[in-house]
Amino acid sequence: MKRRFQVAILLLLFLSASAVSAAEKERWLQKTGFGLMFHYEAFRNHNSKSYNRTVDSFDVIRFADAVKSTRCGHVIFVIGQHWGKYCAPNSAYEELLGVKNGVWTSRRDLILEIGRELQKRDIRLIIYMTARAPMRHYEIIKAMGDTLPSINGKPAGPKVNPLSHPRKVKGFLRSENQAPNPVFLKNWGDVCGEWSKRYGKLVSGWWFDGYKMEMKEAYEGLKKEKHNIDTWVAAVRSGNPSAELAFNAGAHPILSLCTNGKLCPHQTYTSGENHSFNQKTKKGKGKLLTPKNFPAPEGVVWHLLLPVSKGWGAGEESRFDLATLRDRVDHINAEGGAVTFDVPITGDGVIPAAVLRVLKDLGKNIDKLTDGARSF
């Protein structure tokens, strides 16, 4: 009896330790030191031929080696934005548009190759994706079944720029400034789900842009529909149920750091989009952007994202000196937060030398919280 009791106690201790270990692995983002983001599609607008040629030129091994040299722990890579083109094949998207692979999607699966090379180097991959259909193209918005841009509640039509603003077109509302509908959420679930199943645990998280307040406010009402935000998120996580998720409504601490609560019930880390290390105020700089100054909701990892150079996907040099970067990363890490720097990149996958040099020095200098916290 005594031996059985001892065995039971040991089993409970083992299960408890396993549970703690699993919980720690789930929140890996807090232990990566810092990460890098790449707005791959932002550097140039392309036609189908030039886009495929550019994607084909990307040297994945050289890129992964450069990323590794910075000692960063994660990468956010833009699979595609509102241009409507993606650097990976997707049969669901191609079918909805009625086109073959190579027109709006690349023939080469750049994301798959990047994911494999980063995994070899113990670096996590997060996919950047939009929460709504690509807003630059009326016909794509329509093909995806998303809510059409409108003027005074009526469809604006293809002749009106879908990125228009009410200041220029009276009564205008973009697609993303209106609630999504079940047809779109089903279609977008098919698109995101295809990638999720293909990449599996090569992708450790997703960062969704354009999840505006209108989408948040539509969540409860959509739950009664067969296809809703929950079913879309389930598709996103179909390849990796433990993937971390961020939803972004804009570059402001209240929204990007979710100080007023989650944008989406499924959110596990903050989008963190900002332009500096300080809150922007009318008088200039406000408080430092830190987990203590701008707490995230319970259970949500605090995360800050900002350009290290001139702007999103742009520039040739770091805006910050090494001492500033080291101080900010160490401070945020010590308070349980994560930092990602948006880094410019060329079409063939090269990081500007001056930027890479600063990031390498940063990696050598920051205090790592935990060795081995990045393992998959």
SEGU-829986 format. One record per residue (C-alpha): residue in three letters; y, x, z. Coordinates in steps of 0.25 Angstrom, whole numbers. Layout:
REM residues N
rest, c2, c1, c3
ALA, Y, X, Z
...
//
This chain:
REM residues 376
rest, c2, c1, c3
MET, 0, 0, 0
LYS, 9, 11, 4
ARG, 7, 18, -9
ARG, 9, 6, -17
PHE, 23, 4, -10
GLN, 26, 19, -13
VAL, 23, 17, -28
ALA, 31, 4, -28
ILE, 43, 11, -22
LEU, 42, 22, -32
LEU, 41, 12, -43
LEU, 53, 5, -39
LEU, 61, 18, -38
PHE, 56, 22, -52
LEU, 60, 9, -58
SER, 74, 10, -50
ALA, 76, 24, -56
SER, 72, 19, -70
ALA, 82, 8, -69
VAL, 93, 17, -65
SER, 90, 27, -76
ALA, 90, 16, -86
ALA, 103, 10, -81
GLU, 109, 24, -82
LYS, 104, 26, -97
GLU, 110, 12, -100
ARG, 124, 17, -96
TRP, 123, 31, -104
LEU, 137, 29, -109
GLN, 143, 33, -96
LYS, 136, 46, -96
THR, 139, 51, -110
GLY, 152, 59, -107
PHE, 159, 55, -119
GLY, 156, 49, -133
LEU, 162, 50, -147
MET, 165, 39, -156
PHE, 166, 40, -172
HIS, 173, 30, -180
TYR, 165, 34, -192
GLU, 170, 23, -201
ALA, 185, 24, -197
PHE, 188, 37, -205
ARG, 189, 30, -219
ASN, 187, 17, -227
HIS, 175, 18, -237
ASN, 169, 11, -249
SER, 154, 10, -248
LYS, 151, 23, -256
SER, 160, 32, -249
TYR, 156, 26, -235
ASN, 141, 29, -238
ARG, 145, 43, -243
THR, 153, 46, -230
VAL, 142, 41, -221
ASP, 132, 49, -229
SER, 140, 62, -227
PHE, 140, 60, -211
ASP, 132, 72, -205
VAL, 125, 66, -194
ILE, 120, 79, -188
ARG, 133, 86, -188
PHE, 140, 74, -182
ALA, 129, 73, -171
ASP, 130, 87, -168
ALA, 145, 86, -167
VAL, 144, 75, -157
LYS, 134, 82, -149
SER, 143, 94, -148
THR, 153, 86, -140
ARG, 143, 82, -130
CYS, 147, 67, -130
GLY, 136, 57, -126
HIS, 139, 46, -136
VAL, 144, 42, -150
ILE, 150, 29, -154
PHE, 149, 29, -169
VAL, 155, 18, -178
ILE, 145, 12, -187
GLY, 156, 4, -194
GLN, 169, -3, -192
HIS, 177, -14, -198
TRP, 176, -7, -212
GLY, 163, -14, -213
LYS, 155, -1, -217
TYR, 144, 4, -208
CYS, 138, 18, -208
ALA, 124, 12, -207
PRO, 115, 3, -215
ASN, 114, -12, -210
SER, 106, -22, -218
ALA, 112, -34, -210
TYR, 126, -30, -213
GLU, 123, -27, -227
GLU, 116, -40, -229
LEU, 127, -48, -223
LEU, 137, -41, -232
GLY, 128, -43, -244
VAL, 128, -28, -248
LYS, 118, -16, -249
ASN, 117, -5, -239
GLY, 128, 6, -243
VAL, 139, -4, -245
TRP, 144, -8, -231
THR, 134, 1, -224
SER, 130, 15, -226
ARG, 117, 19, -232
ARG, 115, 30, -222
ASP, 113, 25, -207
LEU, 123, 35, -201
ILE, 122, 28, -187
LEU, 107, 30, -187
GLU, 108, 45, -190
ILE, 119, 47, -180
GLY, 111, 40, -169
ARG, 99, 48, -171
GLU, 107, 61, -171
LEU, 115, 57, -159
GLN, 102, 53, -151
LYS, 96, 67, -154
ARG, 109, 73, -147
ASP, 108, 63, -135
ILE, 121, 56, -139
ARG, 122, 41, -139
LEU, 126, 32, -151
ILE, 135, 20, -150
ILE, 138, 12, -162
TYR, 152, 7, -165
MET, 152, -7, -172
THR, 161, -19, -173
ALA, 159, -32, -166
ARG, 164, -40, -178
ALA, 162, -39, -193
PRO, 170, -28, -200
MET, 184, -33, -200
ARG, 190, -26, -212
HIS, 182, -34, -222
TYR, 183, -50, -222
GLU, 170, -51, -231
ILE, 162, -43, -221
ILE, 167, -51, -209
LYS, 163, -64, -217
ALA, 149, -58, -221
MET, 147, -54, -206
GLY, 150, -69, -203
ASP, 161, -64, -193
THR, 173, -73, -190
LEU, 182, -72, -202
PRO, 197, -67, -200
SER, 206, -79, -199
ILE, 220, -84, -200
ASN, 224, -95, -191
GLY, 209, -98, -189
LYS, 205, -99, -204
PRO, 198, -87, -211
ALA, 208, -77, -216
GLY, 200, -74, -229
PRO, 197, -61, -236
LYS, 211, -59, -241
VAL, 216, -57, -227
ASN, 214, -43, -221
PRO, 203, -46, -210
LEU, 210, -35, -201
SER, 224, -43, -202
HIS, 232, -46, -189
PRO, 239, -58, -185
ARG, 252, -51, -185
LYS, 250, -49, -200
VAL, 242, -62, -203
LYS, 246, -73, -194
GLY, 235, -80, -188
PHE, 225, -70, -192
LEU, 212, -66, -184
ARG, 203, -55, -187
SER, 188, -58, -186
GLU, 187, -50, -173
ASN, 198, -58, -167
GLN, 189, -71, -168
ALA, 176, -74, -162
PRO, 163, -70, -169
ASN, 153, -80, -173
PRO, 138, -81, -172
VAL, 136, -78, -187
PHE, 143, -65, -186
LEU, 136, -61, -173
LYS, 123, -64, -179
ASN, 126, -55, -191
TRP, 133, -44, -183
GLY, 121, -44, -174
ASP, 112, -42, -186
VAL, 121, -30, -191
CYS, 122, -23, -177
GLY, 107, -26, -174
GLU, 102, -19, -186
TRP, 109, -7, -182
SER, 105, -8, -168
LYS, 90, -10, -171
ARG, 90, 2, -181
TYR, 97, 12, -171
GLY, 90, 7, -158
LYS, 93, 17, -147
LEU, 100, 26, -156
VAL, 112, 18, -153
SER, 116, 17, -138
GLY, 128, 8, -139
TRP, 138, 0, -148
TRP, 153, -1, -148
PHE, 158, -14, -154
ASP, 172, -15, -159
GLY, 180, -28, -161
TYR, 174, -36, -150
LYS, 187, -43, -148
MET, 190, -53, -137
GLU, 187, -64, -146
MET, 173, -59, -147
LYS, 172, -58, -132
GLU, 178, -72, -130
ALA, 168, -78, -140
TYR, 155, -72, -133
GLU, 152, -85, -124
GLY, 154, -95, -135
LEU, 145, -87, -145
LYS, 134, -87, -135
LYS, 130, -101, -139
GLU, 127, -96, -153
LYS, 114, -90, -158
HIS, 121, -78, -162
ASN, 132, -72, -153
ILE, 137, -60, -146
ASP, 125, -59, -138
THR, 116, -59, -150
TRP, 124, -49, -157
VAL, 124, -39, -145
ALA, 109, -41, -144
ALA, 108, -37, -159
VAL, 117, -25, -156
ARG, 107, -21, -145
SER, 94, -24, -152
GLY, 92, -9, -155
ASN, 96, -4, -141
PRO, 97, -15, -130
SER, 104, -5, -121
ALA, 115, -1, -130
GLU, 129, 0, -124
LEU, 139, -10, -130
ALA, 154, -10, -131
PHE, 163, -20, -137
ASN, 178, -17, -140
ALA, 190, -26, -141
GLY, 201, -16, -142
ALA, 207, -3, -137
HIS, 212, -8, -124
PRO, 206, -5, -110
ILE, 205, -20, -106
LEU, 197, -22, -119
SER, 190, -9, -122
LEU, 187, -6, -107
CYS, 184, -20, -104
THR, 192, -21, -91
ASN, 192, -36, -92
GLY, 177, -37, -94
LYS, 167, -35, -105
LEU, 170, -39, -119
CYS, 156, -43, -122
PRO, 145, -46, -111
HIS, 136, -35, -118
GLN, 146, -24, -116
THR, 141, -11, -109
TYR, 152, -2, -111
THR, 167, -3, -114
SER, 172, 0, -129
GLY, 184, 8, -122
GLU, 192, 9, -135
ASN, 206, 15, -131
HIS, 215, 26, -137
SER, 217, 35, -125
PHE, 212, 38, -111
ASN, 223, 29, -106
GLN, 226, 15, -106
LYS, 237, 11, -116
THR, 249, 4, -110
LYS, 263, 1, -115
LYS, 269, 13, -107
GLY, 258, 22, -113
LYS, 247, 27, -105
GLY, 240, 19, -94
LYS, 228, 21, -85
LEU, 217, 31, -89
LEU, 206, 23, -96
THR, 195, 25, -86
PRO, 183, 17, -80
LYS, 191, 16, -67
ASN, 204, 12, -73
PHE, 198, 2, -83
PRO, 185, -2, -77
ALA, 174, -8, -87
PRO, 166, -21, -83
GLU, 154, -19, -74
GLY, 142, -13, -82
VAL, 151, -9, -94
VAL, 152, 7, -96
TRP, 167, 11, -97
HIS, 169, 18, -110
LEU, 182, 23, -117
LEU, 184, 25, -132
LEU, 195, 33, -138
PRO, 199, 42, -150
VAL, 198, 56, -147
SER, 207, 59, -159
LYS, 218, 52, -167
GLY, 211, 39, -168
TRP, 198, 31, -170
GLY, 190, 40, -180
ALA, 203, 48, -183
GLY, 209, 62, -180
GLU, 206, 76, -180
GLU, 209, 81, -166
SER, 207, 76, -152
ARG, 219, 68, -146
PHE, 215, 74, -132
ASP, 213, 87, -126
LEU, 200, 92, -120
ALA, 205, 91, -105
THR, 209, 76, -107
LEU, 196, 72, -114
ARG, 188, 79, -103
ASP, 196, 73, -92
ARG, 195, 59, -98
VAL, 180, 59, -101
ASP, 177, 65, -87
HIS, 185, 55, -80
ILE, 179, 43, -88
ASN, 165, 48, -86
ALA, 167, 50, -71
GLU, 171, 35, -70
GLY, 158, 31, -78
GLY, 165, 29, -91
ALA, 162, 34, -105
VAL, 172, 39, -116
THR, 171, 40, -131
PHE, 180, 47, -140
ASP, 182, 42, -154
VAL, 181, 54, -164
PRO, 185, 56, -178
ILE, 174, 59, -188
THR, 173, 61, -203
GLY, 165, 54, -213
ASP, 154, 65, -213
GLY, 154, 65, -197
VAL, 163, 76, -193
ILE, 171, 76, -181
PRO, 185, 83, -182
ALA, 183, 97, -177
ALA, 195, 97, -167
VAL, 190, 84, -161
LEU, 175, 89, -160
ARG, 180, 101, -153
VAL, 187, 94, -142
LEU, 175, 84, -140
LYS, 166, 96, -139
ASP, 175, 102, -128
LEU, 175, 89, -121
GLY, 160, 88, -121
LYS, 159, 102, -115
ASN, 169, 99, -104
ILE, 166, 85, -99
ASP, 158, 82, -87
LYS, 145, 75, -91
LEU, 140, 64, -81
THR, 126, 65, -84
ASP, 116, 74, -92
GLY, 106, 66, -100
ALA, 113, 53, -99
ARG, 113, 52, -114
SER, 98, 51, -116
PHE, 94, 39, -124
//
